[in-house]
Amino acid sequence: MVALNGESLFTGDTQRFGEFMKSLYKHLNLDHSKFFKMDNLSKLAFMGAEILLGEKTEKELALVFSNRAASLDTDRRHQASISPAGEGYASPAVFVYTLPNISMGEISIRYALHSENAFFVQEQFDPELLHTYSENLITTKKAKKVLCGWVDYDAGKYDAFLYIVANKGTFAHAIGEITRLYQTQ
């Protein structure tokens, strides 16, 4: 399910990631052909950004993401392609996605962002890290807004929780509020 501000936006017919993303892509009536070449982590992050930002071109928008698996799912595909049982050579189309921050690159390309970004890998969702880092970006005027959250994909399991931080917003930017929103998704 995809929810925006606590309200269901889209419920797919399947739990299978590829089918779900394709259905969501069609539902949102997107036209971004490069989407289908992305790895699964990038698709998940891209769609989250698309839902929050839509067609808006945000200037001075920083990106701060975190997850548990980094790009491990794509790393496994890359390793399989170069292993003796695989094709024996690295596929550039797979290799390019062997860093988790490439997902932020896809968003930056889509929205023409030239901004700060950071991708943290940690065992579990850490609202304190996201809060502290994004507040610092805004306080030091390195960004007017920050798209931040948890975007995790590994072995068919996925979880995404993204939100925008700004000086003024719908919810207070506090660790407790971030935790509450993440837990209610």
Backbone as ProteinMPNN parsed JSONL, in Angstrom:
{"seq_chain_A": "MVALNGESLFTGDTQRFGEFMKSLYKHLNLDHSKFFKMDNLSKLAFMGAEILLGEKTEKELALVFSNRAASLDTDRRHQASISPAGEGYASPAVFVYTLPNISMGEISIRYALHSENAFFVQEQFDPELLHTYSENLITTKKAKKVLCGWVDYDAGKYDAFLYIVANKGTFAHAIGEITRLYQTQ", "coords_chain_A": {"N_chain_A": [[0.836, -1.181, 0.0], [0.425, 2.274, -0.662], [0.683, 5.236, 1.025], [-0.187, 8.614, 1.645], [0.318, 11.27, 3.69], [-1.079, 9.866, 5.668], [-3.295, 8.842, 4.391], [-4.636, 6.4, 2.218], [-3.223, 6.025, -0.917], [-2.718, 4.347, -3.0], [-3.348, 0.97, -3.672], [-1.937, -1.928, -4.476], [-2.453, -4.885, -6.545], [-0.853, -6.954, -5.912], [1.807, -8.396, -3.956], [4.264, -8.744, -4.99], [7.178, -7.167, -5.842], [8.095, -6.063, -8.389], [5.773, -6.139, -10.018], [4.085, -4.598, -8.452], [5.397, -2.074, -8.463], [5.282, -1.481, -11.207], [2.502, -1.279, -11.583], [1.966, 0.889, -9.889], [3.457, 2.877, -11.153], [2.015, 3.107, -13.557], [-0.449, 3.891, -12.475], [0.19, 6.409, -11.452], [0.566, 7.679, -13.784], [3.069, 8.138, -15.054], [5.86, 9.249, -17.026], [8.689, 8.294, -17.58], [11.031, 6.847, -18.921], [13.5, 5.755, -18.174], [13.047, 4.681, -15.715], [12.423, 1.938, -15.752], [14.844, 0.737, -16.121], [16.17, 0.988, -13.794], [17.555, -0.237, -10.655], [15.978, -2.163, -8.013], [16.02, -0.836, -5.484], [16.45, 1.828, -6.256], [14.131, 2.253, -7.781], [12.208, 2.125, -5.755], [12.917, 4.319, -4.072], [12.735, 6.4, -5.964], [9.998, 6.344, -6.654], [8.857, 6.986, -4.191], [9.801, 9.621, -3.875], [8.588, 10.747, -6.101], [5.883, 10.576, -5.435], [5.758, 12.279, -3.235], [6.812, 14.719, -4.237], [5.836, 15.085, -6.839], [5.274, 16.865, -9.803], [6.631, 19.096, -9.093], [9.453, 21.153, -9.171], [11.868, 21.197, -7.02], [13.96, 23.486, -5.648], [17.023, 23.788, -3.933], [16.691, 21.51, -2.343], [17.621, 19.054, -0.218], [18.76, 15.623, 0.116], [18.339, 12.952, 2.289], [18.806, 9.805, 3.155], [18.285, 6.502, 4.518], [18.975, 3.05, 5.198], [18.841, -0.536, 5.784], [20.012, -2.518, 4.225], [21.747, -1.407, 2.367], [22.931, -1.496, -0.897], [22.657, -4.18, -1.263], [21.039, -6.16, -2.514], [21.305, -5.63, -5.278], [24.05, -5.807, -5.385], [24.414, -8.542, -5.01], [23.351, -9.503, -7.431], [25.208, -8.413, -9.179], [27.556, -9.737, -8.317], [26.854, -12.375, -8.944], [26.828, -12.205, -11.696], [29.522, -11.951, -12.373], [30.715, -14.144, -11.325], [32.226, -17.46, -11.569], [30.19, -19.248, -12.383], [28.457, -17.511, -13.517], [28.027, -14.994, -16.051], [30.583, -14.113, -16.331], [31.478, -11.515, -16.694], [31.228, -8.082, -15.779], [28.167, -6.431, -15.779], [27.517, -3.3, -16.997], [25.046, -2.065, -16.657], [24.051, -3.194, -14.342], [26.155, -2.881, -12.532], [26.363, -0.09, -12.111], [24.466, 0.434, -10.183], [25.449, -0.467, -7.774], [25.885, 0.986, -5.49], [24.232, 2.45, -2.775], [23.589, 5.181, -2.796], [23.076, 5.837, -5.398], [20.407, 5.709, -5.86], [19.534, 8.142, -4.879], [20.76, 9.715, -6.745], [19.246, 9.177, -9.029], [16.855, 10.448, -8.328], [17.799, 13.038, -8.105], [18.526, 13.571, -10.758], [16.017, 13.446, -11.99], [14.705, 15.657, -10.794], [16.42, 17.716, -11.284], [18.33, 18.399, -9.301], [20.931, 19.933, -7.494], [22.285, 19.397, -4.994], [22.906, 18.921, -1.436], [23.472, 15.607, -0.219], [23.016, 12.533, 1.534], [23.537, 9.151, 2.397], [22.795, 6.789, 4.698], [23.713, 3.74, 6.193], [22.326, 1.48, 8.322], [21.403, -0.67, 11.049], [18.683, -0.525, 11.769], [15.702, 1.532, 11.43], [16.355, 4.86, 12.223], [15.246, 7.474, 13.715], [16.393, 9.618, 15.081], [18.911, 10.133, 13.906], [18.125, 10.916, 11.285], [16.603, 13.171, 11.915], [18.471, 14.881, 13.249], [20.482, 15.24, 11.272], [19.053, 16.356, 9.093], [17.992, 18.67, 10.273], [20.343, 20.042, 10.752], [21.193, 20.591, 8.132], [19.238, 22.415, 7.318], [19.434, 24.434, 9.272], [22.061, 25.362, 8.882], [21.732, 26.466, 6.465], [22.216, 25.023, 4.143], [20.295, 23.807, 2.81], [16.883, 24.413, 1.939], [14.789, 22.744, 2.19], [14.394, 19.285, 3.082], [14.33, 16.09, 1.787], [13.754, 13.219, 3.314], [14.3, 9.95, 4.844], [13.593, 6.428, 5.197], [14.537, 3.891, 3.076], [14.384, 0.804, 1.976], [15.391, -2.17, 0.423], [15.588, -5.595, -0.063], [16.111, -8.788, -1.191], [13.468, -9.147, -2.197], [11.911, -8.084, -0.172], [10.608, -5.072, 1.018], [10.568, -1.666, 2.131], [9.496, 1.581, 2.623], [9.667, 4.863, 3.767], [9.172, 8.097, 3.558], [9.649, 11.599, 3.989], [9.195, 15.172, 4.006], [11.158, 17.775, 5.206], [10.913, 21.023, 6.42], [11.116, 24.53, 7.276], [8.538, 25.276, 7.974], [5.726, 23.22, 8.417], [3.33, 20.474, 8.172], [3.451, 18.681, 10.307], [5.159, 18.576, 13.459], [8.68, 18.672, 13.439], [10.058, 16.408, 15.016], [11.721, 13.917, 16.949], [10.068, 12.03, 18.227], [7.669, 12.378, 16.803], [8.44, 11.686, 14.197], [9.043, 8.988, 14.635], [6.494, 8.045, 15.406], [5.012, 8.477, 13.034], [6.406, 6.779, 11.264], [5.899, 4.29, 12.433], [3.159, 4.042, 12.073], [2.776, 3.575, 9.426]], "CA_chain_A": [[0.0, 0.0, 0.0], [1.09, 3.571, -0.669], [-0.111, 6.224, 1.746], [0.332, 9.975, 1.652], [-0.275, 11.987, 4.818], [-1.965, 8.978, 6.407], [-4.422, 8.374, 3.582], [-4.255, 5.457, 1.176], [-3.14, 6.608, -2.253], [-2.698, 3.265, -3.979], [-3.218, -0.389, -3.16], [-1.688, -2.806, -5.614], [-3.074, -6.202, -6.536], [0.152, -7.973, -5.637], [2.903, -8.065, -3.056], [5.51, -8.863, -5.752], [7.692, -5.815, -6.005], [8.11, -5.606, -9.777], [4.398, -5.902, -10.461], [3.566, -3.478, -7.668], [5.991, -0.835, -8.979], [4.745, -1.23, -12.543], [1.126, -0.816, -11.393], [2.028, 2.232, -9.309], [3.954, 3.734, -12.237], [0.869, 3.358, -14.444], [-1.449, 4.626, -11.696], [0.632, 7.798, -11.356], [0.651, 8.179, -15.154], [4.415, 8.67, -15.228], [6.541, 9.09, -18.307], [10.118, 8.367, -17.277], [11.434, 5.542, -19.452], [14.663, 5.232, -17.462], [12.556, 4.008, -14.514], [12.426, 0.484, -15.908], [16.233, 0.275, -16.116], [16.699, 1.163, -12.436], [17.491, -1.369, -9.736], [14.783, -2.106, -7.168], [16.164, 0.209, -4.474], [16.24, 3.116, -6.924], [12.706, 2.36, -8.107], [11.483, 2.405, -4.515], [13.214, 5.698, -3.686], [12.214, 7.267, -7.017], [8.539, 6.425, -6.536], [8.565, 7.748, -2.977], [10.016, 11.034, -4.191], [7.567, 11.144, -7.078], [4.619, 10.741, -4.717], [5.839, 13.477, -2.393], [7.149, 15.932, -4.965], [5.071, 15.226, -8.071], [5.937, 17.595, -10.883], [7.323, 20.264, -8.55], [10.903, 21.179, -9.202], [12.292, 21.775, -5.753], [15.321, 24.011, -5.597], [17.597, 23.736, -2.587], [16.155, 20.348, -1.644], [18.644, 18.05, 0.078], [18.273, 14.259, 0.249], [18.973, 12.198, 3.382], [18.157, 8.499, 3.226], [18.955, 5.445, 5.257], [18.383, 1.719, 5.097], [19.56, -1.623, 6.424], [20.682, -3.419, 3.287], [22.525, -0.674, 1.37], [22.544, -1.958, -2.24], [23.005, -5.595, -1.2], [20.297, -6.942, -3.504], [21.981, -5.412, -6.564], [25.412, -6.346, -5.231], [24.318, -9.995, -5.25], [23.188, -9.688, -8.882], [26.504, -8.098, -9.781], [28.475, -10.829, -8.002], [26.448, -13.551, -9.718], [27.179, -12.024, -13.113], [30.964, -12.089, -12.582], [31.206, -15.397, -10.74], [32.497, -18.491, -12.585], [28.942, -19.821, -12.896], [27.722, -16.445, -14.196], [28.455, -14.621, -17.401], [32.008, -13.863, -16.3], [31.829, -10.109, -16.868], [30.337, -7.154, -15.08], [27.213, -5.694, -16.599], [27.472, -1.889, -16.588], [23.681, -1.727, -16.26], [23.89, -3.633, -12.953], [27.239, -2.327, -11.729], [26.116, 1.31, -11.774], [23.574, 0.496, -9.028], [26.039, -1.151, -6.622], [26.01, 1.927, -4.383], [22.863, 2.866, -2.436], [23.319, 6.589, -3.086], [22.643, 5.988, -6.796], [18.963, 5.973, -5.804], [19.402, 9.599, -4.744], [21.159, 10.267, -8.032], [18.085, 9.095, -9.933], [15.933, 11.513, -7.921], [18.456, 14.306, -8.446], [18.394, 13.743, -12.206], [14.594, 13.709, -12.269], [14.308, 16.979, -10.332], [17.525, 18.646, -11.565], [18.872, 18.855, -8.019], [22.375, 20.081, -7.303], [22.156, 19.661, -3.569], [23.51, 18.019, -0.463], [22.794, 14.334, -0.021], [23.728, 11.553, 2.361], [22.847, 7.873, 2.525], [23.325, 6.082, 5.855], [23.352, 2.327, 6.314], [22.258, 1.124, 9.733], [20.649, -1.891, 11.317], [17.245, -0.265, 11.823], [15.263, 2.911, 11.263], [16.879, 5.714, 13.291], [14.689, 8.816, 13.529], [17.281, 10.639, 15.647], [19.898, 10.471, 12.886], [17.464, 11.685, 10.224], [16.217, 14.452, 12.5], [19.659, 15.692, 13.502], [21.158, 15.58, 10.025], [18.222, 17.27, 8.293], [17.942, 19.952, 10.979], [21.628, 20.698, 10.517], [21.195, 21.11, 6.762], [18.371, 23.597, 7.256], [20.003, 25.46, 10.15], [23.272, 25.922, 8.259], [21.283, 27.023, 5.18], [22.673, 24.213, 3.013], [19.063, 23.4, 2.135], [15.644, 24.996, 2.463], [13.959, 21.582, 2.498], [15.111, 18.012, 3.026], [13.559, 14.869, 1.578], [14.514, 12.216, 4.052], [13.569, 8.785, 5.295], [14.069, 5.046, 5.163], [14.215, 3.228, 1.812], [15.104, -0.456, 2.103], [14.989, -3.271, -0.446], [16.504, -6.734, -0.032], [15.548, -10.122, -1.438], [12.023, -9.092, -2.382], [11.256, -7.384, 0.933], [10.847, -3.649, 0.86], [9.938, -0.753, 3.077], [9.869, 2.969, 2.35], [9.014, 5.905, 4.558], [9.822, 9.353, 3.193], [8.954, 12.819, 4.391], [9.902, 16.406, 3.69], [11.383, 18.666, 6.338], [11.076, 22.438, 6.074], [10.902, 25.372, 8.457], [7.113, 25.21, 8.308], [5.159, 22.002, 7.875], [2.101, 19.966, 8.749], [3.771, 18.028, 11.571], [6.391, 19.042, 14.107], [9.838, 17.838, 13.113], [10.583, 15.939, 16.291], [12.043, 12.491, 16.904], [8.863, 11.283, 18.596], [6.694, 12.465, 15.7], [8.97, 10.867, 13.101], [8.847, 7.587, 15.063], [5.047, 7.756, 15.342], [4.608, 8.391, 11.628], [6.994, 5.562, 10.695], [5.218, 3.109, 12.977], [1.774, 3.953, 11.615], [2.707, 3.341, 7.986]], "C_chain_A": [[0.882, 1.247, 0.0], [0.149, 4.553, 0.012], [0.599, 7.57, 1.683], [-0.415, 10.743, 2.728], [-1.342, 11.163, 5.526], [-3.142, 8.436, 5.627], [-3.921, 7.487, 2.454], [-4.324, 6.124, -0.191], [-3.257, 5.529, -3.319], [-2.547, 1.937, -3.25], [-3.072, -1.299, -4.363], [-2.35, -4.154, -5.442], [-2.123, -7.292, -6.069], [1.165, -7.472, -4.624], [4.243, -8.149, -3.793], [5.957, -7.478, -6.184], [7.598, -5.304, -7.44], [6.719, -5.279, -10.289], [3.786, -4.701, -9.74], [4.092, -2.149, -8.208], [5.439, -0.478, -10.359], [3.306, -0.702, -12.454], [1.089, 0.602, -10.84], [2.477, 3.246, -10.362], [2.795, 4.096, -13.175], [-0.191, 4.199, -13.745], [-1.106, 6.117, -11.613], [0.788, 8.461, -12.718], [2.008, 8.837, -15.431], [4.94, 8.414, -16.631], [8.031, 9.317, -18.074], [10.716, 7.013, -17.661], [12.634, 4.941, -18.732], [14.258, 4.462, -16.195], [12.718, 2.491, -14.617], [13.832, -0.105, -15.981], [16.844, 0.329, -14.72], [16.694, -0.153, -11.662], [16.298, -1.157, -8.806], [14.862, -1.024, -6.089], [15.903, 1.581, -5.087], [14.782, 3.307, -7.314], [11.898, 2.745, -6.88], [11.688, 3.856, -4.078], [12.605, 6.688, -4.678], [10.701, 7.438, -6.875], [8.129, 7.183, -5.276], [8.72, 9.241, -3.211], [8.939, 11.544, -5.135], [6.228, 11.399, -6.386], [4.638, 12.014, -3.883], [6.027, 14.766, -3.186], [6.315, 16.163, -6.215], [5.877, 15.929, -9.14], [6.727, 18.797, -10.377], [8.826, 20.115, -8.71], [11.339, 21.93, -7.954], [13.73, 22.25, -5.863], [15.757, 23.996, -4.138], [16.954, 22.658, -1.719], [17.29, 19.345, -1.459], [17.971, 16.683, 0.221], [19.055, 13.561, 1.354], [18.188, 10.906, 3.553], [18.955, 7.557, 4.107], [18.26, 4.122, 4.944], [19.273, 0.693, 5.781], [20.461, -2.359, 5.45], [21.608, -2.721, 2.293], [22.033, -1.086, -0.016], [22.783, -3.465, -2.362], [22.289, -6.44, -2.249], [20.95, -6.827, -4.889], [23.408, -5.948, -6.52], [25.428, -7.85, -5.492], [24.174, -10.289, -6.738], [24.506, -9.438, -9.602], [27.482, -9.247, -9.54], [28.139, -12.081, -8.801], [26.865, -13.425, -11.182], [28.671, -12.206, -13.369], [31.542, -13.369, -11.997], [31.446, -16.42, -11.85], [31.229, -19.108, -13.179], [28.116, -18.794, -13.67], [28.273, -16.193, -15.584], [29.944, -14.304, -17.473], [32.423, -12.428, -16.547], [30.793, -9.239, -16.162], [29.426, -6.456, -16.076], [27.192, -4.244, -16.133], [26.088, -1.471, -16.098], [23.386, -2.146, -14.821], [24.914, -2.931, -12.071], [26.964, -0.903, -11.265], [25.251, 1.442, -10.52], [24.148, -0.187, -7.786], [26.432, -0.195, -5.493], [24.602, 2.422, -4.051], [22.563, 4.322, -2.788], [22.951, 6.835, -4.548], [21.129, 6.241, -6.827], [18.7, 7.47, -5.653], [19.815, 10.302, -6.038], [20.012, 10.255, -9.025], [17.068, 10.189, -9.609], [16.51, 12.87, -8.31], [18.373, 14.592, -9.94], [16.968, 14.144, -12.557], [14.219, 15.15, -11.937], [15.392, 18.043, -10.528], [18.089, 19.251, -10.283], [20.389, 18.902, -8.063], [22.552, 20.395, -5.823], [22.928, 18.658, -2.72], [22.738, 16.7, -0.453], [23.671, 13.421, 0.813], [22.873, 10.299, 2.443], [23.539, 7.098, 3.645], [22.83, 4.642, 5.865], [23.434, 1.962, 7.788], [21.293, -0.033, 9.928], [19.132, -1.684, 11.312], [16.958, 1.218, 11.643], [15.696, 3.733, 12.469], [16.373, 7.143, 13.096], [15.595, 9.917, 14.068], [18.329, 11.085, 14.62], [19.272, 11.327, 11.789], [17.092, 13.085, 10.711], [17.429, 15.374, 12.626], [20.316, 16.153, 12.207], [20.352, 16.588, 9.207], [18.1, 18.638, 8.962], [19.229, 20.741, 10.753], [21.688, 21.303, 9.115], [20.366, 22.388, 6.641], [18.958, 24.737, 8.08], [21.223, 26.133, 9.532], [23.004, 26.476, 6.863], [21.898, 26.297, 3.969], [21.486, 23.691, 2.215], [17.893, 24.148, 2.756], [14.686, 23.894, 2.888], [14.826, 20.335, 2.403], [14.095, 16.893, 2.815], [14.342, 13.782, 2.288], [13.637, 11.037, 4.44], [14.33, 7.489, 5.103], [13.6, 4.413, 3.859], [15.035, 1.938, 1.775], [14.51, -1.512, 1.175], [16.044, -4.37, -0.341], [15.707, -8.019, -0.21], [14.021, -10.121, -1.501], [11.257, -8.411, -1.268], [11.606, -5.911, 0.829], [10.026, -2.825, 1.834], [10.418, 0.653, 2.736], [9.013, 3.9, 3.192], [9.777, 7.193, 4.281], [8.978, 10.531, 3.654], [9.827, 14.018, 4.053], [9.976, 17.262, 4.943], [11.587, 20.079, 5.793], [10.867, 23.246, 7.348], [9.456, 25.362, 8.912], [6.547, 23.958, 7.667], [3.89, 21.596, 8.593], [2.329, 19.381, 10.136], [5.032, 18.652, 12.154], [7.525, 18.102, 13.723], [10.532, 17.482, 14.425], [10.772, 14.429, 16.205], [10.816, 11.638, 17.223], [7.823, 11.258, 17.486], [7.15, 11.64, 14.498], [8.752, 9.383, 13.417], [7.38, 7.19, 14.938], [4.591, 7.576, 13.898], [5.158, 7.123, 10.966], [6.252, 4.323, 11.165], [3.785, 2.957, 12.508], [1.659, 3.679, 10.12], [2.252, 1.932, 7.671]], "O_chain_A": [[1.959, 1.258, 0.598], [-1.015, 4.689, -0.364], [1.828, 7.644, 1.67], [-1.64, 10.855, 2.682], [-2.378, 11.688, 5.935], [-3.917, 7.641, 6.159], [-2.911, 7.783, 1.815], [-5.341, 6.705, -0.569], [-3.815, 5.753, -4.393], [-1.733, 1.798, -2.337], [-3.99, -1.421, -5.174], [-2.758, -4.526, -4.342], [-2.539, -8.431, -5.853], [1.352, -6.266, -4.459], [5.256, -7.676, -3.278], [5.208, -6.726, -6.807], [7.07, -4.217, -7.673], [6.517, -4.246, -10.927], [3.068, -3.899, -10.337], [3.324, -1.205, -8.391], [5.164, 0.688, -10.641], [2.942, 0.225, -13.177], [0.278, 1.421, -11.271], [1.93, 4.346, -10.443], [2.625, 5.259, -13.539], [-0.766, 5.108, -14.344], [-1.986, 6.974, -11.691], [1.101, 9.648, -12.809], [2.081, 9.941, -15.969], [4.515, 7.487, -17.32], [8.558, 10.397, -18.34], [10.884, 6.14, -16.81], [12.766, 3.718, -18.688], [15.048, 3.679, -15.667], [13.115, 1.844, -13.647], [13.994, -1.324, -15.91], [17.919, -0.225, -14.491], [15.929, -1.066, -11.973], [15.683, -0.091, -8.814], [13.861, -0.363, -5.811], [15.207, 2.404, -4.493], [14.251, 4.411, -7.19], [11.008, 3.593, -6.955], [10.721, 4.544, -3.749], [12.028, 7.699, -4.276], [10.188, 8.553, -6.966], [7.157, 7.939, -5.296], [7.874, 10.033, -2.796], [8.441, 12.658, -4.972], [5.523, 12.349, -6.73], [3.647, 12.743, -3.832], [5.453, 15.797, -2.834], [6.104, 17.308, -6.615], [7.047, 15.609, -9.35], [7.423, 19.448, -11.156], [9.392, 19.063, -8.413], [11.191, 23.148, -7.859], [14.623, 21.453, -6.151], [14.945, 24.172, -3.23], [16.707, 22.858, -0.53], [17.851, 18.847, -2.434], [16.759, 16.599, 0.422], [20.286, 13.575, 1.356], [17.054, 10.911, 4.032], [20.129, 7.783, 4.399], [17.117, 4.089, 4.489], [20.339, 1.03, 6.297], [21.559, -2.779, 5.815], [22.202, -3.39, 1.448], [20.832, -1.029, -0.28], [23.079, -3.961, -3.448], [22.892, -7.352, -2.816], [21.12, -7.83, -5.582], [23.908, -6.482, -7.51], [26.35, -8.366, -6.122], [24.8, -11.216, -7.252], [24.869, -10.169, -10.524], [28.164, -9.681, -10.468], [29.037, -12.772, -9.283], [27.21, -14.416, -11.826], [29.056, -12.58, -14.477], [32.731, -13.645, -12.157], [30.925, -16.264, -12.955], [31.207, -19.453, -14.361], [27.187, -19.156, -14.392], [28.895, -17.058, -16.201], [30.507, -14.234, -18.565], [33.619, -12.143, -16.605], [29.64, -9.63, -15.983], [29.885, -5.949, -17.101], [26.876, -3.984, -14.973], [25.973, -0.616, -15.22], [22.561, -1.523, -14.152], [24.581, -2.443, -10.991], [27.3, -0.547, -10.136], [25.302, 2.477, -9.856], [23.409, -0.458, -6.84], [27.237, -0.552, -4.634], [23.85, 2.778, -4.958], [21.411, 4.668, -3.051], [22.552, 7.946, -4.897], [20.634, 6.916, -7.729], [17.753, 8.0, -6.234], [19.279, 11.357, -6.379], [19.825, 11.211, -9.777], [16.487, 10.787, -10.515], [15.788, 13.745, -8.787], [18.17, 15.738, -10.341], [16.747, 15.075, -13.332], [13.502, 15.798, -12.7], [15.284, 19.146, -9.992], [18.298, 20.46, -10.193], [21.038, 18.009, -8.608], [22.918, 21.508, -5.447], [23.512, 17.696, -3.219], [21.524, 16.672, -0.65], [24.897, 13.522, 0.801], [21.649, 10.369, 2.545], [24.727, 6.789, 3.552], [21.664, 4.371, 5.579], [24.478, 2.116, 8.422], [20.47, -0.325, 9.061], [18.384, -2.57, 10.897], [17.864, 2.051, 11.699], [15.434, 3.35, 13.609], [17.002, 7.933, 12.392], [15.566, 11.039, 13.562], [18.599, 12.278, 14.484], [19.833, 12.354, 11.409], [17.256, 14.064, 9.983], [17.403, 16.512, 12.16], [20.664, 17.325, 12.065], [20.905, 17.559, 8.691], [18.106, 19.66, 8.276], [19.199, 21.96, 10.584], [22.186, 22.416, 8.942], [20.753, 23.325, 5.944], [18.976, 25.882, 7.63], [21.392, 27.346, 9.652], [23.925, 26.901, 6.165], [22.073, 26.892, 2.906], [21.64, 23.2, 1.096], [17.907, 24.475, 3.943], [13.884, 24.063, 3.806], [15.858, 20.329, 1.732], [13.127, 16.765, 3.566], [15.467, 13.465, 1.903], [12.409, 11.104, 4.378], [15.54, 7.472, 4.88], [12.405, 4.4, 3.567], [16.248, 1.979, 1.565], [13.298, -1.723, 1.142], [17.237, -4.117, -0.507], [14.758, -8.293, 0.526], [13.367, -10.992, -0.928], [10.056, -8.181, -1.407], [12.756, -5.549, 0.582], [8.955, -3.226, 2.289], [11.617, 0.881, 2.579], [7.798, 3.733, 3.304], [10.913, 7.351, 4.729], [7.75, 10.458, 3.7], [11.033, 13.893, 3.843], [8.984, 17.448, 5.648], [12.333, 20.294, 4.838], [10.483, 22.697, 8.38], [9.18, 25.433, 10.109], [6.845, 23.658, 6.511], [3.43, 22.282, 9.506], [1.506, 19.559, 11.034], [5.866, 19.188, 11.425], [7.35, 16.884, 13.687], [11.457, 18.161, 14.872], [10.058, 13.748, 15.468], [10.562, 10.635, 16.555], [7.174, 10.237, 17.257], [6.339, 10.974, 13.855], [8.325, 8.618, 12.552], [7.064, 6.118, 14.422], [3.868, 6.631, 13.582], [4.454, 6.47, 10.196], [6.005, 3.408, 10.379], [3.242, 1.853, 12.539], [0.549, 3.564, 9.601], [2.139, 1.567, 6.501]]}, "name": "protein", "num_of_chains": 1, "seq": "MVALNGESLFTGDTQRFGEFMKSLYKHLNLDHSKFFKMDNLSKLAFMGAEILLGEKTEKELALVFSNRAASLDTDRRHQASISPAGEGYASPAVFVYTLPNISMGEISIRYALHSENAFFVQEQFDPELLHTYSENLITTKKAKKVLCGWVDYDAGKYDAFLYIVANKGTFAHAIGEITRLYQTQ"}
